[in-house]
Amino acid sequence: MEIFGLVKPSNANKIIEICKKCNRVCFAARFQQNFKNWTSGNNDIDKFIQDTQLSAHDNVKEVLEWIPYNRFYDIKYTSKDGFGEVYRANWVVENIFGKYMRYSSYSYLDIVNQNWKRNKRNNKMFVNLKSFNIPNDFIFELANKIKTEYEFYGMTQDPETKNYMLVLNNKCKKCNKICNAIHFQHKFIDWTSGNNDIDKFIQDTQLSAHNSVEKALEWISYDRFFDIKYISKDEIGEVYGAKWIDGNISYYDKGYKSYYYDKGYNNSYYLDNHESNDSYWNNENQNWKRNNHNMFVNLKSLNTSNDLTYDLASKIKIEYEFYGMTQDPETKNYMMVLNSKCKKCNKICNAIHFQQKFIDWTSGNDDIDKFIQDTQLSACDVNEALEWIPYDRLDNFAKNEFGKVYRAKWIDGKIKYWNNMIKNCIRYESEDVILRSLNNLENIRTKFTNDEIDIPFGITQDPETDNYMIVLKNECKKCNKICNAIHFQHKFIDWTSGNNDIDKFIQDTQLLAHEDIREALEWIPYDSLYNIKYTAEDEFGKVFRANWIDGNISYWDNKNQIWNREGHNIFVNLNSLNTLNNFTLEFINKIKIECEFYGITQDPETKRYIMVFNNKCKKCNSICNTIHFQHKFIDWTSGNNDIDKFIQDTQLSAHKDVREALEWIPYDRLYNIKYIAKDEAYSANWIDGNISYYERDVSWDNENQNWIRKDKNIYVILKNLDYSKNIASELMKEINKLYGITQDPETKNYMMALNNKCKKCNKICNAIFFQQKFIDWTSGNDDIDKFIQYTQLSTHKDVKEALEWIPYDRLYDIIYIAKGGFGKVYRANWIDGYITKWDSENQNWERYNENKFIALKSLDNSKNVTLEFMNEIILHNKVETDNNIIVRFYGITQDPKTKNYMMVLEYAEDGNLRNYLDKEHNNLNWNKMFEYLQYIIVGLKCIHEKELIHRDLHIGNILKFKYKSAITDMGLCKPANYNELEDMKNKIYGVLPYIAPEILRGQNYTKAADIYSFGIIMYEVISGLPPYYDLSHDNNLAIQICKGLRPRFNIKVPQLIVHLIKRCLDANPLNRPIAKEIISILFRWQYESNNKQTIELQVQIKEAEEINNNSSNSSITSANSFLSYNTHSEAIYTSRLLNYNNLPEPKNSDDYYEQNDNIISREFSESLQLNFSQLNINTYESCQINISQLNINENESSQISTISQLNVNEDSQNSESGSKRKNYFLSQINESESERKKIRIE
């Protein structure tokens, strides 16, 4: 025994010995570790087994095991040999994994469970147990001798007899392994035929089946057969047919991969075989694999077992698949279990499957049986075989007038292929078949051979007449398929014209229509025509127009076995056929040049045969729009031949485009007719609307045989047609917008029905729909009407560009909110909601969000509002339609009591941004503040890109919505009647703290002035305080602003932010940044975290927050989340008239850009205050106002005025994610290189 050292592994508490030979924990060490877990009870046996295990350093193949006796079951005595008694048993626990398989040494050990892996494939393997008497003599030499003939697994002990036993498995001497022969040998004790010769013969075949089980026979118990039927008798004995429950042992080709295909499953399989014999034996169940359950076999009686020799077996196998032997328990006759093989194919082919079914049917006539069987026995291809088809497998019979040919549906359908799994044929779906009488049974073969048209499926018999009939598939020989001609042929028995010549003629055209059904004519029953009207007379006779209920054939419907038709109720012409003598194919082809020829019918009263056809357009060579118009000529007249001809001429020229045609429009199809004085015309609604135009000529509705009209109740203009002039020339003047002509039944005047196409769009766009509605409303003020109409006539595509006149009675729950600079603000519900698009069917606007909240902004003294003022507020609308950051302007209404006009605007529940800051500023972080500022500056950029200026930008005009902030009050900083006031044009309107110093001095408004206002708003959002809240907003403040006064932060603010505000508030407008640059800076601060400037800003923010948290100098105190501050009694934050004279030249403070801790230095601010105190400027009295407790009244000017409480735009109701905001703001940046150079952020 080897000497082992000890080591303790890091991952276990057990001590595992290390092999000195291997210098590692090898298999021997693992086995030694397990010695304490077993014993045989005999020291010599223990030592012998342990020695085999300790020699297994790298390979477990040579080891033996001690196997507890309780791991065996189903132990059966088999024989006795030189060692002692031999038993067969099943071993529950497998041999060590890899012992007889070529795997790496690492595959044997289960590291997790610290045990040997076992071969799961052999968990119930057969073994032999052999007794031995002298354990002392059991040495290595004896073990090696045993291993030459056996697989030696280990040893066990019978607990009753106390005999020790070897656990073995036989090895095939030829194969030197456990091959098929060994598996068969294990099964010998499980069966016997009761005849030693037969047993030996079968066992000999099995012991020779080393690699191929097909050489082996089996003993098959008779009770494994069912459905046993006598078939015949041959030279060997009686022959029976039966079904074998188990089926034969599965046979696969040798090799690593075997390919198996079964049509029964319509699938392919690769069978993975480690070795060829593993393909047959099921290791898990310790039995043979079998596939063909319930397979059909023949049982042939064997008169004497003496004749059963290898020669006989080999002879039988030439013609049969020989599976084994059985015994009839009643007759005691032994029987061979066989299956016929096709001599031609040398396998079980279709012919054999058919042969096995011979006993299942008979026609009752030997000649017919033989004929069908002969076709089946020669049918390597199932399509070559005929069948006996039971009559009860046919239904839906039809019979012609001659009583010879039937049509029926074959329920089963023809054979597709044989399915081995279900042991039966797979068939196609049911199909129509032709039944033809088989009168002469003597020449059956001739009858089938000479058929020129049809393909036979088989034969059946009518049980009533006893007539045999051929079941045919009527397949066209020319097309080699069931073509149109065959479908027509099936229908011959369903119709007759009553005239053999006409029948034959129609049938001939149908039998020629192999691919093109247009070559075929039909017999058309006269009762399938209706609405028959006389139209004219030609060379053939009278011509009528009619509607054909069924319409012409389109294609064959296989599912329902009928023709599918198109153009139901189609218009057709009927022309009398005077003589049948000239009714030939040449005559038909001549007609088809100019017409679509459908078929023939017969007038039941006159008995005249009639051609059914439709005119074809000579230009298009098809039934185009002009033909459809032509069919309708008899349905209308204007009462004037010239007008009729003119309309018809336009229709006959409208081959592809129905828009080229005019119509006669009955006057009673018009309603809501109103006189339009300025145009000397009438407006009306046309009930039907014009013919719809579609590409590809689909304006005609084939199903209803009429024109498709989409725009019901369409708006039209009616203009008198001057009959004294040339009608054509008068109409041609309006031809581009002319729908048609009508006549007033009272005045008898003819009138043109015109559309009102937009000159810009060259179609009826939104502007035209708005124009049609002008007569339905008025504000009562021409200027406002013109203003609203102007916005509507400019709205070609997007209806948001248009304003509406909104009747006051369409508003309800009107609640006063606040008073602004020039009017009051209300909240209300709007019953209708805003316009989304035009509804062509109802000729009205579709609307969205009924009963929505809106804001009403009344315009004081607006009873006599001027057009000049309306032109100012149109600027608001011009910007708002292009973006979502300007408050939406819906329209105008009028208070019936005050007569003041009111703007209908979007409503914001949070009020203006000043209100929001008073309530929520203490809860805002830097990102939120940047976000609100970003929305404002993007809105301002949109205004400036329209080359517009806001002129009154202050925080009261910034509204806070749920997901955005938006600018309002574009152009509304003047009184509505400002033209009536004297000397007003040069006055300033606005909120003093937000007005740029150059504007205070009377200069014109510029974009830079708006940027100044934005700088003040930046200060306000960040500080939370209104600008100059502690000063009187008077002339003195205006002077100080011009001299450089700016609001100061009383908190620490990052220098980069202060610097940006300074630039916005620079006294020189040329030094202020543009909106795009500010957007870029704010975007960088929000979203470009790795930017050098952003990193610096974050450091400054952290520093500022630390200082502010430790500071007690701030005048802002927190009560809950509300701000509280002292506001001067004369600090006014609503827009008003400002008139300042002799203001100084605007300038920055002397140290404006020298320091960035605040907007202006404390020293400069105090020096300005000191100068003004020396001028004896009246001091003011401060009053403490807590914004959260403020009561606003109509007569009080307040900095928290909710001037435009506007509703959230429906388009922005959905929550914006941070990424969406980022993408939106990013889209606003896209600066040119020159604009980027202007950015001068330190």
Secondary structure in CASP SS format (residue, H / E / C, confidence):
PFRMAT SS
TARGET T0000
AUTHOR 0000-0000-0000
METHOD secondary structure of the structure
MODEL  1
M C 1.00
E C 1.00
I C 1.00
F E 1.00
G E 1.00
L E 1.00
V E 1.00
K C 1.00
P C 1.00
S C 1.00
N C 1.00
A C 1.00
N C 1.00
K C 1.00
I C 1.00
I E 1.00
E E 1.00
I E 1.00
C E 1.00
K C 1.00
K C 1.00
C C 1.00
N C 1.00
R E 1.00
V C 1.00
C C 1.00
F H 1.00
A H 1.00
A H 1.00
R H 1.00
F H 1.00
Q H 1.00
Q H 1.00
N C 1.00
F H 1.00
K H 1.00
N H 1.00
W C 1.00
T C 1.00
S C 1.00
G C 1.00
N C 1.00
N H 1.00
D H 1.00
I H 1.00
D H 1.00
K H 1.00
F H 1.00
I H 1.00
Q H 1.00
D H 1.00
T H 1.00
Q H 1.00
L H 1.00
S C 1.00
A C 1.00
H C 1.00
D C 1.00
N C 1.00
V H 1.00
K H 1.00
E H 1.00
V C 1.00
L C 1.00
E E 1.00
W E 1.00
I C 1.00
P C 1.00
Y H 1.00
N H 1.00
R H 1.00
F E 1.00
Y E 1.00
D E 1.00
I E 1.00
K E 1.00
Y E 1.00
T E 1.00
S E 1.00
K E 1.00
D C 1.00
G C 1.00
F C 1.00
G C 1.00
E E 1.00
V E 1.00
Y E 1.00
R E 1.00
A E 1.00
N E 1.00
W E 1.00
V C 1.00
V C 1.00
E C 1.00
N C 1.00
I E 1.00
F C 1.00
G C 1.00
K C 1.00
Y C 1.00
M C 1.00
R C 1.00
Y C 1.00
S C 1.00
S H 1.00
Y H 1.00
S H 1.00
Y C 1.00
L E 1.00
D E 1.00
I C 1.00
V C 1.00
N C 1.00
Q C 1.00
N E 1.00
W E 1.00
K C 1.00
R E 1.00
N C 1.00
K H 1.00
R H 1.00
N H 1.00
N C 1.00
K C 1.00
M E 1.00
F E 1.00
V E 1.00
N E 1.00
L E 1.00
K E 1.00
S E 1.00
F E 1.00
N C 1.00
I C 1.00
P H 1.00
N H 1.00
D H 1.00
F C 1.00
I C 1.00
F H 1.00
E H 1.00
L H 1.00
A H 1.00
N H 1.00
K H 1.00
I H 1.00
K H 1.00
T H 1.00
E H 1.00
Y E 1.00
E E 1.00
F E 1.00
Y E 1.00
G E 1.00
M E 1.00
T E 1.00
Q E 1.00
D C 1.00
P C 1.00
E C 1.00
T C 1.00
K C 1.00
N C 1.00
Y E 1.00
M E 1.00
L E 1.00
V E 1.00
L E 1.00
N E 1.00
N E 1.00
K C 1.00
C C 1.00
K C 1.00
K C 1.00
C C 1.00
N C 1.00
K C 1.00
I C 1.00
C C 1.00
N H 1.00
A H 1.00
I H 1.00
H H 1.00
F H 1.00
Q H 1.00
H H 1.00
K C 1.00
F H 1.00
I H 1.00
D H 1.00
W C 1.00
T C 1.00
S C 1.00
G C 1.00
N C 1.00
N H 1.00
D H 1.00
I H 1.00
D H 1.00
K H 1.00
F H 1.00
I H 1.00
Q H 1.00
D H 1.00
T H 1.00
Q H 1.00
L H 1.00
S C 1.00
A C 1.00
H C 1.00
N C 1.00
S C 1.00
V H 1.00
E H 1.00
K H 1.00
A C 1.00
L C 1.00
E E 1.00
W E 1.00
I C 1.00
S C 1.00
Y H 1.00
D H 1.00
R H 1.00
F E 1.00
F E 1.00
D E 1.00
I E 1.00
K E 1.00
Y E 1.00
I E 1.00
S E 1.00
K E 1.00
D C 1.00
E C 1.00
I C 1.00
G C 1.00
E E 1.00
V E 1.00
Y E 1.00
G E 1.00
A E 1.00
K E 1.00
W E 1.00
I C 1.00
D C 1.00
G C 1.00
N C 1.00
I E 1.00
S C 1.00
Y C 1.00
Y C 1.00
D C 1.00
K C 1.00
G C 1.00
Y C 1.00
K E 1.00
S E 1.00
Y E 1.00
Y E 1.00
Y E 1.00
D E 1.00
K C 1.00
G C 1.00
Y C 1.00
N C 1.00
N E 1.00
S E 1.00
Y E 1.00
Y E 1.00
L E 1.00
D E 1.00
N C 1.00
H C 1.00
E C 1.00
S H 1.00
N H 1.00
D H 1.00
S H 1.00
Y C 1.00
W E 1.00
N E 1.00
N C 1.00
E C 1.00
N C 1.00
Q C 1.00
N E 1.00
W E 1.00
K C 1.00
R E 1.00
N C 1.00
N C 1.00
H C 1.00
N C 1.00
M E 1.00
F E 1.00
V E 1.00
N E 1.00
L E 1.00
K E 1.00
S E 1.00
L E 1.00
N C 1.00
T C 1.00
S H 1.00
N H 1.00
D H 1.00
L C 1.00
T C 1.00
Y H 1.00
D H 1.00
L H 1.00
A H 1.00
S H 1.00
K H 1.00
I H 1.00
K H 1.00
I H 1.00
E H 1.00
Y E 1.00
E E 1.00
F E 1.00
Y E 1.00
G E 1.00
M E 1.00
T E 1.00
Q E 1.00
D C 1.00
P C 1.00
E C 1.00
T C 1.00
K C 1.00
N C 1.00
Y E 1.00
M E 1.00
M E 1.00
V E 1.00
L E 1.00
N E 1.00
S E 1.00
K C 1.00
C C 1.00
K C 1.00
K C 1.00
C C 1.00
N C 1.00
K C 1.00
I C 1.00
C C 1.00
N H 1.00
A H 1.00
I H 1.00
H H 1.00
F H 1.00
Q H 1.00
Q H 1.00
K C 1.00
F H 1.00
I H 1.00
D H 1.00
W C 1.00
T C 1.00
S C 1.00
G C 1.00
N C 1.00
D H 1.00
D H 1.00
I H 1.00
D H 1.00
K H 1.00
F H 1.00
I H 1.00
Q H 1.00
D H 1.00
T H 1.00
Q H 1.00
L H 1.00
S C 1.00
A C 1.00
C C 1.00
D C 1.00
V H 1.00
N H 1.00
E H 1.00
A C 1.00
L C 1.00
E E 1.00
W E 1.00
I C 1.00
P C 1.00
Y H 1.00
D H 1.00
R H 1.00
L E 1.00
D E 1.00
N E 1.00
F E 1.00
A E 1.00
K E 1.00
N C 1.00
E C 1.00
F C 1.00
G C 1.00
K C 1.00
V E 1.00
Y E 1.00
R E 1.00
A E 1.00
K E 1.00
W E 1.00
I C 1.00
D C 1.00
G C 1.00
K C 1.00
I E 1.00
K E 1.00
Y E 1.00
W E 1.00
N E 1.00
N C 1.00
M C 1.00
I C 1.00
K C 1.00
N E 1.00
C E 1.00
I E 1.00
R E 1.00
Y C 1.00
E C 1.00
S C 1.00
E E 1.00
D E 1.00
V E 1.00
I E 1.00
L E 1.00
R E 1.00
S E 1.00
L C 1.00
N C 1.00
N C 1.00
L H 1.00
E H 1.00
N H 1.00
I H 1.00
R H 1.00
T H 1.00
K H 1.00
F H 1.00
T H 1.00
N C 1.00
D C 1.00
E C 1.00
I C 1.00
D C 1.00
I E 1.00
P E 1.00
F E 1.00
G E 1.00
I E 1.00
T E 1.00
Q E 1.00
D C 1.00
P C 1.00
E C 1.00
T C 1.00
D C 1.00
N C 1.00
Y E 1.00
M E 1.00
I E 1.00
V E 1.00
L E 1.00
K E 1.00
N C 1.00
E C 1.00
C E 1.00
K C 1.00
K C 1.00
C C 1.00
N C 1.00
K E 1.00
I C 1.00
C C 1.00
N H 1.00
A H 1.00
I H 1.00
H H 1.00
F H 1.00
Q H 1.00
H H 1.00
K C 1.00
F H 1.00
I H 1.00
D H 1.00
W C 1.00
T C 1.00
S C 1.00
G C 1.00
N C 1.00
N H 1.00
D H 1.00
I H 1.00
D H 1.00
K H 1.00
F H 1.00
I H 1.00
Q H 1.00
D H 1.00
T H 1.00
Q H 1.00
L H 1.00
L C 1.00
A C 1.00
H C 1.00
E C 1.00
D C 1.00
I H 1.00
R H 1.00
E H 1.00
A C 1.00
L C 1.00
E E 1.00
W E 1.00
I C 1.00
P C 1.00
Y H 1.00
D H 1.00
S H 1.00
L E 1.00
Y E 1.00
N E 1.00
I E 1.00
K E 1.00
Y E 1.00
T E 1.00
A E 1.00
E E 1.00
D E 1.00
E C 1.00
F C 1.00
G E 1.00
K E 1.00
V E 1.00
F E 1.00
R E 1.00
A E 1.00
N E 1.00
W E 1.00
I C 1.00
D C 1.00
G C 1.00
N E 1.00
I E 1.00
S E 1.00
Y E 1.00
W E 1.00
D E 1.00
N C 1.00
K C 1.00
N C 1.00
Q C 1.00
I E 1.00
W E 1.00
N E 1.00
R E 1.00
E E 1.00
G C 1.00
H C 1.00
N C 1.00
I E 1.00
F E 1.00
V E 1.00
N E 1.00
L E 1.00
N E 1.00
S E 1.00
L C 1.00
N C 1.00
T C 1.00
L C 1.00
N C 1.00
N C 1.00
F C 1.00
T C 1.00
L H 1.00
E H 1.00
F H 1.00
I H 1.00
N H 1.00
K H 1.00
I H 1.00
K H 1.00
I H 1.00
E H 1.00
C E 1.00
E E 1.00
F E 1.00
Y E 1.00
G E 1.00
I E 1.00
T E 1.00
Q E 1.00
D C 1.00
P C 1.00
E C 1.00
T C 1.00
K C 1.00
R C 1.00
Y E 1.00
I E 1.00
M E 1.00
V E 1.00
F E 1.00
N E 1.00
N E 1.00
K C 1.00
C C 1.00
K C 1.00
K C 1.00
C C 1.00
N C 1.00
S C 1.00
I C 1.00
C C 1.00
N H 1.00
T H 1.00
I H 1.00
H H 1.00
F H 1.00
Q H 1.00
H H 1.00
K C 1.00
F H 1.00
I H 1.00
D H 1.00
W C 1.00
T C 1.00
S C 1.00
G C 1.00
N C 1.00
N H 1.00
D H 1.00
I H 1.00
D H 1.00
K H 1.00
F H 1.00
I H 1.00
Q H 1.00
D H 1.00
T H 1.00
Q H 1.00
L H 1.00
S C 1.00
A C 1.00
H C 1.00
K C 1.00
D C 1.00
V H 1.00
R H 1.00
E H 1.00
A C 1.00
L C 1.00
E E 1.00
W E 1.00
I C 1.00
P C 1.00
Y H 1.00
D H 1.00
R H 1.00
L E 1.00
Y E 1.00
N E 1.00
I E 1.00
K E 1.00
Y E 1.00
I E 1.00
A H 1.00
K H 1.00
D H 1.00
E C 1.00
A E 1.00
Y E 1.00
S E 1.00
A E 1.00
N E 1.00
W E 1.00
I C 1.00
D C 1.00
G C 1.00
N C 1.00
I C 1.00
S C 1.00
Y C 1.00
Y C 1.00
E C 1.00
R C 1.00
D C 1.00
V C 1.00
S C 1.00
W E 1.00
D E 1.00
N C 1.00
E C 1.00
N C 1.00
Q C 1.00
N E 1.00
W E 1.00
I C 1.00
R C 1.00
K C 1.00
D C 1.00
K C 1.00
N C 1.00
I E 1.00
Y E 1.00
V E 1.00
I E 1.00
L E 1.00
K E 1.00
N E 1.00
L C 1.00
D C 1.00
Y C 1.00
S C 1.00
K C 1.00
N C 1.00
I H 1.00
A H 1.00
S H 1.00
E H 1.00
L H 1.00
M H 1.00
K H 1.00
E C 1.00
I H 1.00
N H 1.00
K H 1.00
L E 1.00
Y E 1.00
G E 1.00
I E 1.00
T E 1.00
Q E 1.00
D C 1.00
P C 1.00
E C 1.00
T C 1.00
K C 1.00
N C 1.00
Y E 1.00
M E 1.00
M E 1.00
A E 1.00
L E 1.00
N C 1.00
N C 1.00
K C 1.00
C E 1.00
K C 1.00
K C 1.00
C C 1.00
N C 1.00
K E 1.00
I C 1.00
C C 1.00
N H 1.00
A H 1.00
I H 1.00
F H 1.00
F H 1.00
Q H 1.00
Q H 1.00
K C 1.00
F H 1.00
I H 1.00
D H 1.00
W C 1.00
T C 1.00
S C 1.00
G C 1.00
N C 1.00
D H 1.00
D H 1.00
I H 1.00
D H 1.00
K H 1.00
F H 1.00
I H 1.00
Q H 1.00
Y H 1.00
T H 1.00
Q H 1.00
L H 1.00
S C 1.00
T C 1.00
H C 1.00
K C 1.00
D C 1.00
V H 1.00
K H 1.00
E H 1.00
A C 1.00
L C 1.00
E E 1.00
W E 1.00
I C 1.00
P C 1.00
Y H 1.00
D H 1.00
R H 1.00
L E 1.00
Y E 1.00
D E 1.00
I E 1.00
I E 1.00
Y E 1.00
I E 1.00
A E 1.00
K E 1.00
G C 1.00
G C 1.00
F C 1.00
G C 1.00
K E 1.00
V E 1.00
Y E 1.00
R E 1.00
A E 1.00
N E 1.00
W E 1.00
I C 1.00
D C 1.00
G C 1.00
Y E 1.00
I E 1.00
T E 1.00
K E 1.00
W E 1.00
D E 1.00
S C 1.00
E C 1.00
N C 1.00
Q C 1.00
N E 1.00
W E 1.00
E E 1.00
R E 1.00
Y E 1.00
N C 1.00
E C 1.00
N C 1.00
K E 1.00
F E 1.00
I E 1.00
A E 1.00
L E 1.00
K E 1.00
S E 1.00
L C 1.00
D C 1.00
N C 1.00
S C 1.00
K C 1.00
N C 1.00
V C 1.00
T C 1.00
L H 1.00
E H 1.00
F H 1.00
M H 1.00
N H 1.00
E H 1.00
I H 1.00
I H 1.00
L H 1.00
H H 1.00
N H 1.00
K H 1.00
V H 1.00
E H 1.00
T C 1.00
D C 1.00
N C 1.00
N C 1.00
I C 1.00
I E 1.00
V C 1.00
R C 1.00
F E 1.00
Y E 1.00
G E 1.00
I E 1.00
T E 1.00
Q E 1.00
D C 1.00
P C 1.00
K C 1.00
T C 1.00
K C 1.00
N C 1.00
Y E 1.00
M E 1.00
M E 1.00
V E 1.00
L E 1.00
E C 1.00
Y E 1.00
A C 1.00
E C 1.00
D C 1.00
G C 1.00
N E 1.00
L H 1.00
R H 1.00
N H 1.00
Y H 1.00
L H 1.00
D H 1.00
K H 1.00
E H 1.00
H H 1.00
N H 1.00
N H 1.00
L C 1.00
N C 1.00
W H 1.00
N H 1.00
K H 1.00
M H 1.00
F H 1.00
E H 1.00
Y H 1.00
L H 1.00
Q H 1.00
Y H 1.00
I H 1.00
I H 1.00
V H 1.00
G H 1.00
L H 1.00
K H 1.00
C H 1.00
I H 1.00
H H 1.00
E H 1.00
K C 1.00
E C 1.00
L C 1.00
I C 1.00
H C 1.00
R C 1.00
D C 1.00
L C 1.00
H C 1.00
I H 1.00
G H 1.00
N H 1.00
I E 1.00
L E 1.00
K E 1.00
F C 1.00
K C 1.00
Y C 1.00
K C 1.00
S E 1.00
A E 1.00
I E 1.00
T C 1.00
D C 1.00
M C 1.00
G C 1.00
L C 1.00
C C 1.00
K C 1.00
P C 1.00
A C 1.00
N C 1.00
Y C 1.00
N C 1.00
E C 1.00
L C 1.00
E C 1.00
D C 1.00
M C 1.00
K C 1.00
N C 1.00
K C 1.00
I E 1.00
Y E 1.00
G E 1.00
V C 1.00
L H 1.00
P H 1.00
Y H 1.00
I C 1.00
A C 1.00
P H 1.00
E H 1.00
I H 1.00
L H 1.00
R C 1.00
G C 1.00
Q C 1.00
N C 1.00
Y C 1.00
T C 1.00
K H 1.00
A H 1.00
A H 1.00
D H 1.00
I H 1.00
Y H 1.00
S H 1.00
F H 1.00
G H 1.00
I H 1.00
I H 1.00
M H 1.00
Y H 1.00
E H 1.00
V H 1.00
I H 1.00
S H 1.00
G C 1.00
L C 1.00
P C 1.00
P C 1.00
Y C 1.00
Y C 1.00
D C 1.00
L C 1.00
S C 1.00
H C 1.00
D C 1.00
N H 1.00
N H 1.00
L H 1.00
A H 1.00
I H 1.00
Q H 1.00
I H 1.00
C H 1.00
K C 1.00
G C 1.00
L C 1.00
R C 1.00
P C 1.00
R C 1.00
F C 1.00
N C 1.00
I C 1.00
K C 1.00
V C 1.00
P C 1.00
Q H 1.00
L H 1.00
I H 1.00
V H 1.00
H H 1.00
L H 1.00
I H 1.00
K H 1.00
R H 1.00
C H 1.00
L C 1.00
D C 1.00
A C 1.00
N C 1.00
P H 1.00
L H 1.00
N H 1.00
R C 1.00
P C 1.00
I C 1.00
A H 1.00
K H 1.00
E H 1.00
I H 1.00
I H 1.00
S H 1.00
I H 1.00
L H 1.00
F H 1.00
R H 1.00
W H 1.00
Q H 1.00
Y H 1.00
E C 1.00
S C 1.00
N C 1.00
N C 1.00
K H 1.00
Q H 1.00
T H 1.00
I H 1.00
E H 1.00
L H 1.00
Q H 1.00
V H 1.00
Q H 1.00
I H 1.00
K H 1.00
E H 1.00
A H 1.00
E H 1.00
E H 1.00
I H 1.00
N H 1.00
N H 1.00
N H 1.00
S C 1.00
S C 1.00
N C 1.00
S C 1.00
S C 1.00
I C 1.00
T E 1.00
S E 1.00
A E 1.00
N C 1.00
S C 1.00
F E 1.00
L E 1.00
S E 1.00
Y E 1.00
N E 1.00
T E 1.00
H E 1.00
S C 1.00
E C 1.00
A C 1.00
I C 1.00
Y C 1.00
T C 1.00
S C 1.00
R E 1.00
L E 1.00
L E 1.00
N C 1.00
Y C 1.00
N C 1.00
N C 1.00
L C 1.00
P C 1.00
E C 1.00
P C 1.00
K C 1.00
N C 1.00
S C 1.00
D C 1.00
D C 1.00
Y C 1.00
Y C 1.00
E C 1.00
Q C 1.00
N C 1.00
D C 1.00
N C 1.00
I C 1.00
I C 1.00
S C 1.00
R H 1.00
E H 1.00
F H 1.00
S H 1.00
E H 1.00
S H 1.00
L H 1.00
Q H 1.00
L H 1.00
N H 1.00
F H 1.00
S H 1.00
Q H 1.00
L C 1.00
N C 1.00
I C 1.00
N C 1.00
T C 1.00
Y C 1.00
E C 1.00
S E 1.00
C E 1.00
Q E 1.00
I E 1.00
N C 1.00
I H 1.00
S H 1.00
Q H 1.00
L C 1.00
N C 1.00
I C 1.00
N C 1.00
E C 1.00
N C 1.00
E C 1.00
S C 1.00
S C 1.00
Q C 1.00
I C 1.00
S C 1.00
T C 1.00
I C 1.00
S C 1.00
Q C 1.00
L E 1.00
N C 1.00
V C 1.00
N C 1.00
E H 1.00
D H 1.00
S H 1.00
Q C 1.00
N C 1.00
S C 1.00
E C 1.00
S C 1.00
G H 1.00
S H 1.00
K H 1.00
R H 1.00
K H 1.00
N H 1.00
Y H 1.00
F H 1.00
L H 1.00
S H 1.00
Q C 1.00
I C 1.00
N C 1.00
E C 1.00
S C 1.00
E H 1.00
S H 1.00
E H 1.00
R H 1.00
K C 1.00
K C 1.00
I C 1.00
R C 1.00
I C 1.00
E C 1.00
END
